[in-house]
Amino acid sequence: MKDMGLDAYRFSISWPRLLPYGKLRKGVNKKGLAYYHNLIDELLSNGIKPFVTLFHWDLPQALEDEYGGFRSPLIVEDFRDYANLCFREFGNKVKHWITLNEPWTYSYVGYGTGEFAPGRCSEWQHLNCTGGDSATEPYLVSHHQLLAHAAAVHLYRTNYQASQKGIIGITLVSHWFVPRAEVRHHRNAALRALDFMLGWFMDPLTNGEYPPTMRSLVRERLPSFSMEQSKMVNGSFDFLGLNYYTAYYAAYDPSLKSAQPSYITDSIVRQTVERDGILIGPKGLTSFTVVLLQAASDWLHVYPRGIQDLLIYIKRKYNDPLIFITENGVDELNNETLSVKDSLSDTMRVQYHHDHLAFLHLAIKEGVNVKGYFPWSLLDNFEWSSGYTVRFGFNYIDYKDGLKRYPKLSAQWFRNFLQRTY
């Protein structure tokens, strides 16, 4: 990191690593505390600011077994206690806290499609889930995530912020959505898609209530905030972490009105990556020399302009928040037939970050309050359900030779970019 010229590092603390049984009163793993103290101290000694995420989807199994994890309101108190431990132990050294990473992903993929842990979804989807209800559980889990987030923020602001002088926020993910055609019902579909992904969390965080579109379409399946909860959630962030990777076309699809109730269909929007035989991409963006890049992950279609459009949308709709881009990146396949040397020439990643940073710069020129950019990711790593089949890293990890690390072309490019910038 130091060699690349980075001045900040975002990492996640593992809840079960500190509290193996999930609850503060059931014991703290002292070795886990020592690990994170050593990591934070080493970062600071090298002039690198830690940005710490408290929950990146690794729920202690004991809490899942006891009461269903985030399906239960009991999670709020246990998350607050876990956050309290982290603030107390590390808060004098950590000045940037992120409560949750991508609550949308945790709810949608964990409880809507069942692809991620805990693998729950409706039986009628025939997706080999472990139980669940895609019509209710994603909404319930998100509701409890928001309440847990707000409880941790309230605790930090009440007991720690004045003395530790840090700031606290949340990281959300959103695609950008382009209307399938420039007609009103498709434009409205694009806005609904944003509401069901970004507004699901940003509306409560900025006005204490879910978006009107969601309340109208989901109705009684969407939980509601009490007056006290609404007040606590409203304004419960000092900054917004934003993860952006890709964009989709959004089309109004009235046939979804008769579909089985599910978060996946409730928005009455069909998301596609193709329009008139053309994949979504940077075609026609004449400000820069860009080419359509092919990501390894089938959900990642490269659309650099989307980061600018999304940032301006957030600025205008959600009261111009302080923003850090907490993830932005692209992957290639883990091609084991290539030599390490041949795997280091990741020109597509250089192009991806060049183009996104260019559009980020345009957004800043338009007044968007962005103060940081964290590419995903520093190293090749275990990418959730994709495992080690794809690589997002600036630095190559040789899985066959003791996990040796080699900087890719993109690592050298990013170092040079930072040197020119600063």
N, C-alpha and C positions, 0 to 999 in steps of 0.2 A: 504493500500500500504506500509506504513512504517513497519507494523508488518510483511509483507511478505519479507521485505528487498529490495524492489524495489528502484532504484535510478533514474528512469525516468518514465514519464507517457506521453503517446501519446493521445491527444484528438483533436477534431475538433471544430473550431469556426463555428457557424451557421451564414451564410451570412444574411438571413432574420431576425435573432435575433438582429443584429446590424443595418441593413438597411432594415426596413420593406418594403420599396418601391423599393429596389434594387439599387438605385442610391444615391451617397453621397450627391448630392445637394438637394435631397428631404427629408433629415432629418435623424438624428442618434438617435437610442434608447439608452438613457443614462443609463437606467436600465440594458440593455444588456452589455454595456461597464463595468458597475460596477460588474456584475456577473463574467465576465472573469478576471477582475483585482483581485477580491477576490479569485477566484480559483487559479490563478497563484501565488499570494502571499502566499496562504496556502501551495501550493506545495513546493515553495522555502523555506518556514520556516521549512519544514520537510526534507530538503535535497533532494528533488525530482526535477529533471530537466524537464521542460515542452518541449515536442516536439509537435508543433502546426500545424495542417492541416487546410488550409484555405477553401477547398471545398471538401466536402464528399457527393456530389450529391443533397444537399438541395438548389436548385436554388430558388431565390425569385419569387413567382408566378407572380408578376407585370412584370418581364422581360420576362417571358414565354408568357404572354398575349400581351405585347407590340410588341415584334419582334421575338418571337420563341426561346428565350434563346440562347443556344449554336448553333443553326442552323444559326445564324446571326453573321457576323463579328462585329456587334455593341457590342457584349458581351465583347470583348477584353478591351475596354476602361472602361466599368463598373466594370469588374473584377479587373483591375489595380487600380481603385479608391478605391474599397473595400479593396484590399491588402494594399494600402497606409494608409488607416485608421488603419488597424491592426498593421502595422509596426510602425506607429507614436504613437499609444497608448500603445502597449505592447512590442515593440522591445528592450527597455532597459532591459527587464526582460527575454525575450525569445531569446534563442541563436540557436535554431534549428527550421527552418520553412520548411513546406511541402506545396507546392502550391495546388496540386491535389491528390486525392486518387483514384487510379485505373481508369484512363480515359478509359481504354479498357472496363471495366464493364459498365461504364456509357453509352458508345456509343453502345456496343453490346446488352445489355439487355434493355436499354431504347429506342433504335432506330432500332435494328435489329430484336429482338423477341417481344418487347413490354411488357416484364414481369415486368419491373421496370418503374417508372415515367420517362418521361411523357407518356409512353405506346404507342409508335409509331412503326409501321412496315408496310410492304406492305399488301395490301388488299388480294392478292392471297394466303397469308399464312393462312387466316381464323383463326386468333388468337385474334379476338375481340379488335383490336387496335383502337386508336383514330385518325387514319390517318397516313400518313408517306410513306416512300420508303426505304426498307431495302437494296436497291442497291446503294443508294447515301447518305442517311442521316447519317449512322454511320461514313462514311469517312469525311463528312463535319463537323460533330460535333467534331470528334477527331482533325481535322485540327484547328478548332477554340479553342479547349482546349489547344493545343500546343502553339498557338499564344498568348493566354491569360496567360499561364504559363510563356512564355518567356518575355512577357511584365512586369509581376510582378517581375521576377528575375532581369531584367534590371533596374527596378525602385529601387529595394532593393540594388543592387550593386552600383548604381549611387548615391543614396541619403542617405543610411542608414548603409551599411555594415561596412564602415571604422570606424564609431563612435560607432555603437552598437556591433560590433565584433561577429556577428553571422554567420551562414551558412544557405544556402537555397537549397532545392532539390525538388524532386517529388517522389511519391510512385507509382510504377507499379506492376501489378500482372502478374504472368505467371505460367501456368502448366509446367511440364516437359513432353516431348513427346518421347515415345519409338517406334522405327519402328515396324510395325506389323510383319515384317519378315526381316531378314538380307539380303535384296536384295536392289539394288540401288534405284529403284523407290519408295520403302517404306522409305528408309533412306532420300531421298530427300523430301518426304512428311512430315517427322518429322521436317526437317529444315524449310519447308514452313509454317508449323503450328506455329513454333516459330516466324517466320517473321511476320505472320498475327496477333500474339498476343503481343509479346514483341518487336520485331523489328519495328513494326508499330510506336512505340514511341522512342525506343532507337536509331534507325538509324537517325532520324532527330536530336535527342539530341546530337549525337556524330559526325555526318557528314553533317547535314543540309538537308538531303533528305530521302524520303521513301525508303524502301528496293527495290532492283531491281525486286524481285519476284512480289511484289505488283504492281509496275508500269507496269510490263509486263502483268499481269493477269487482273488487274482492269482497266487499261488504262485511258480513259478520265473521268471515274467516280471518279478517285482519284484526289483530288485537288493537286495543285502544289504550291510550295513556290516561291515567288519573290526572287530576289537576296538579297534584304535587309532583308526579313523575314528569309531566310535560314541562313543568318549571325547571326541574333538575336537568333534563336532557337539553332543553333549549339553551344554546350558547355554551355548551360544555366542550369547547375546544379553543385552544390558543392558536393553533395552526392546523391546516389540513395537509396530510400526506396524500399524494395522488399517484396511483399506478396507472400507466397508460401503455398499451401494446398495439392495439389494432382497432379496426372499424368494420362496420357492417352496413349493408342496405337494410332499411326498414320498410316493410310494406303492410298496409292494412289488410287483414285476412278475416273477413266475416265468418268463414267456416269454423274458426276457432271458438265462436260463441257457443257452438253446440258440442264442443269437445268436453272430455272429462275435466272436472275442476282440478286445476293444478297451477302452481306458480308459473310453470313453463308456458301455459297457454292463456293465462288470465289477462295479459296485456292486449290480446287480440292483434298481435304483431308477428309477422313472419320475418325472421332475420335471414338474409342471404348474403353471399359474397359475390354474386354474379348478377349483372344487369345487361340484357341484350348481348349475352355471350362474352361480356368483358368483366374480368375480375376487378373488384375494388382495389385501387392502388393509386400511385401518384401521377397517373396519366393527366396531362394537361396542366400540371403545376410548373409553370414556366419560369418561376423565380430561381430555380436551382436545377442543376444537372442531376436528375434522379432517374433511377431505373426500377422496374418492378422486381422486388426481391422475393425469393421463395424461402419461407421459413420452414423448418422441419415440422413443427407442430401444426396440425391441420386447422387449428382455431386462429392461427396468427397470420393475418394478411396485412401486408405492410402498407400503411397509409399515413405518412408523416404529417400531412396537413391536419390530421385529426387531433393532434396534441394542441395545436393552436386554437382550433375551433372549440375544443372542450374547455380549455382554460378561459377563453373569453366568455363562454356560456356560464361557467361557474362564477366568474367575476360579476357578471351582470345579474344573475339570478340569486346569488347567495352572498350578497353584501361584501364582495371584494375581500375574501379572506387571505391571510398569509398562507402561502402554499410552498411545500417542498415536493418536488417530483421524487417519490421514494422508490419507484421502479419504472424502468423503460428498457426494453431489450429484445433480442431476437436470437433464435437458436438454429443450429445446424444438426444434422444427424450425426450420431456417434458412429462414424465409418471405421470399423476396425481393420479394414483392408489398407487404410492409408498409414503411412509412416508418421511418426510424431512431427517430423519436419514439414511434411506436406499438410498436416492438420493445422499448422500455425498461421497459414495465409488466409485469414478470414476477412477478405475484402468486403463481403456482404455485410458484416457487422460494422465495419468502418463506415460504409455507406449509410446504414441504418441510423447510427448515432449522429453522423454528420447532418443528415436531413432532418431528424427530429430536433436536434439542437438549433438548427437554422430556424425552424418554425417556432420553437420555444422562444428564440430571440425576438421574433416578430411579435409574439404575444406579450413579451415584456415591454417592447416598444409601445404597445397599445395600452400599457398601464397595468397588466396583470402582475400581482405582487408575488412573484416566485423568487425564492431565496436559496434554493439548493437543488441539486440534480444527482440522484443516485442511480447509476446504470444497474441493470440486472443482467449479469452478476459478476462479482469479482472473480469467481472461480467456477469451473464446471462443477456441478453438484447433482444430488439425487433430486430429480424433478417430479416429485409426487407420483402420480400414477404412471408417468412415463419412465420412471426409474433413471437408469443411466443411458437410455437410448438416445437422448438429445443432449446438446451442450449449449449453454447460454453464456459461458464464462469468457472474460477477457484473458484469463490465464488457463492454459490447458492442463488438465490433470491426467497423468498416465496411470490408468487403473491397473495396468499389467506390470508396472514397475515401481512398486512402493509408493504410489500416489505422488510421484515427483511432479513438480510444477514448472511450466514453461510459458513465458509470456507470448501471447499471440500478436499478430500484427496490430490488432485493435488496441491492445494494452500500450503498445508503443505510440500509436496514433493519439490515444487519449492523453497520455503523458505530454506529448508535444502540444496538444490542444490546450491543456491546462497551463503549460509554460507560456504559450502565446497570450492566453487570456489574462494571466495574472502577472 
